[in-house]
Amino acid sequence: MGEPRTGEGVMWKQPIDSGPLPKSGETYDSIVVGGGPGGAAAAGYMAMEGKRVLLIEKETWPRDKICGDAVGGKSLSHVKELGVKEILEGTPHFRVTGIVFSSPKGHSVRVPLPEEDVQRLEAGYSLPRQQFDHLLFDQVQKMVRDAGGDVIQGGDVKDVLYDDGNGGDDPGKGSGRERHAKGVVVRIGGRNGSESTFHAPAVVGAAGFRCPVAKSMLQDTYDEPMMDRDHYCAGYREYWRGVKGCEDNVGDIEIHFVDTIIPGYFWLFPVAEGVVNVGIGMVMSLLDRQSNKLKSMQAQVVAEHPLFKERFAQASMIPGTGKGWQLPFGSPRKKALLQPRRSASNGVFLVGDAASLVDPFSGEGVGNALVSGEMAARHIMEGKSPEAYQDALWKALGPELTNSYRMQKMSRRAWLLNWFVGKASKKPAIQEMMTEMIASKEAQENLHSPWFMFKTLMF
């Protein structure tokens, strides 16, 4: 399984040498803000075509990213294309072969991933984002530099610059929607660091749910909100050792709809070597109505719930791993002109969490970040408009995100979950349908058919 994860000597706990800092005033084919999966994909695909890219990451490696840690099947082609698949598989990881769901009453159903994918070892991975992001960023920053670009770590983007119509720089405040993005102002070296300016005809925003590029476009230019609490999820995660049933490096990830935390859900995602990502998530507008916070809800489940207290009886939480974060869901908004929200305009292209693309049911965001990163790169290189990117992005991901939103809304009703999971646990046809829904976009279209669902569930 490669080198162990423990200890400070593992590669993803080491600094990354990304070369000398560029001089202020440099011009590039594109600037990518954010070095996670979405930004790395956008920069990597452009670098592979010989484009000169500036890749900016706010943190300095090694750095952590709070996440559920699952890397789904749609990620694998990008992981391979970007040259990381073999490197990743040489390090500790959990290979996902199925997903276990349980209902509030304790019924459970296992949804196996497609057998042909499992046999090809391409069913999916679960591994800490600190590890995954390090491997991906290190590979991509080499590609960027080999293509003549530059990489900045510890770069805090303070402003997105727009053309003021006279060839000068405008920091983008106000309502000049016809202006075009032309660069960024970056503070390098922390709070007391110096500011540098860089230029490019396209700026990719890939810096997560607080992305400064997204803020500049949505709030400062269009006066549109970044956050909609009906479509943002709060997440809380801890790493544990010794959880019963999670000892192997191959098997299932688990999503549990627990009676005490409906309308949220509880997950167990092993990440190899007996370490498990244990977390809880809930839509923020629903969490606002709860008396308890996610951390205390999770502690109660672990200590008292009959399905889990024995599994955690001999387990221990790894100190310092309890952290919370926000997930911007890709669920469709009512009456929105652009879905799930504005993702591009004025030379700006948003990807991943910055574009609000997290799956509303599973909470998985890495796959959609990689997909959108490649799409943004292709549209920029082919000279297509931001509007074309917006349309193509929703055409590619919209049906899946819409179906996931329907499933999320269903999961808020305990009686419906109990009925559905109870049916599925006894009926192989439903399990097969769920497997196909995960694996096949064509099969997902059956969710649009009430008659198909009725036949599957009732006969």
Buried (B, 14 or more C-beta within 10 A) or exposed (E): EBEEBEEEEBBBBEEBEBBEBBEEEBEBBBBBBBBBBBBBBBBBBBBBEEBBBBBBBBBBBBBBBBBBBBBBBBBBBBBEBBBBBEBBBEBBBBBBBBBBBBBBBBBBBBBBBBEEBBEEEBBBBBBBBBBBBBBBBBBBBBBBBEBEBBBBBBBBBEBBBBBBEEEEBBBBEEEBEEBBBBBBBBBBEEEEEEEBBBBBBBBBBBBBBBBBBBBBBBEBBBEBEBBBBEBBBBBBBBBBBBBEBBEEBBBBBBBBBBBEBBBBBBBBBBBBBBBBBBBBBBBBEBBEEBEEBBBEBBBBBBEEBEBBEEBBEEBEBEEEBBBBBBBBBBBBBEEEEBBBBBBBBBBBBBBBBBBBBBBBBBBBBBBBBBBBBBBBBBBBBEEBEBEEBBBBBBEBBBBBBBBBBBBBBEBBBBEEBBBBBBBBBEBEEBBBBBBBBBBEEEBBEBBEEEEEBEEBBEE
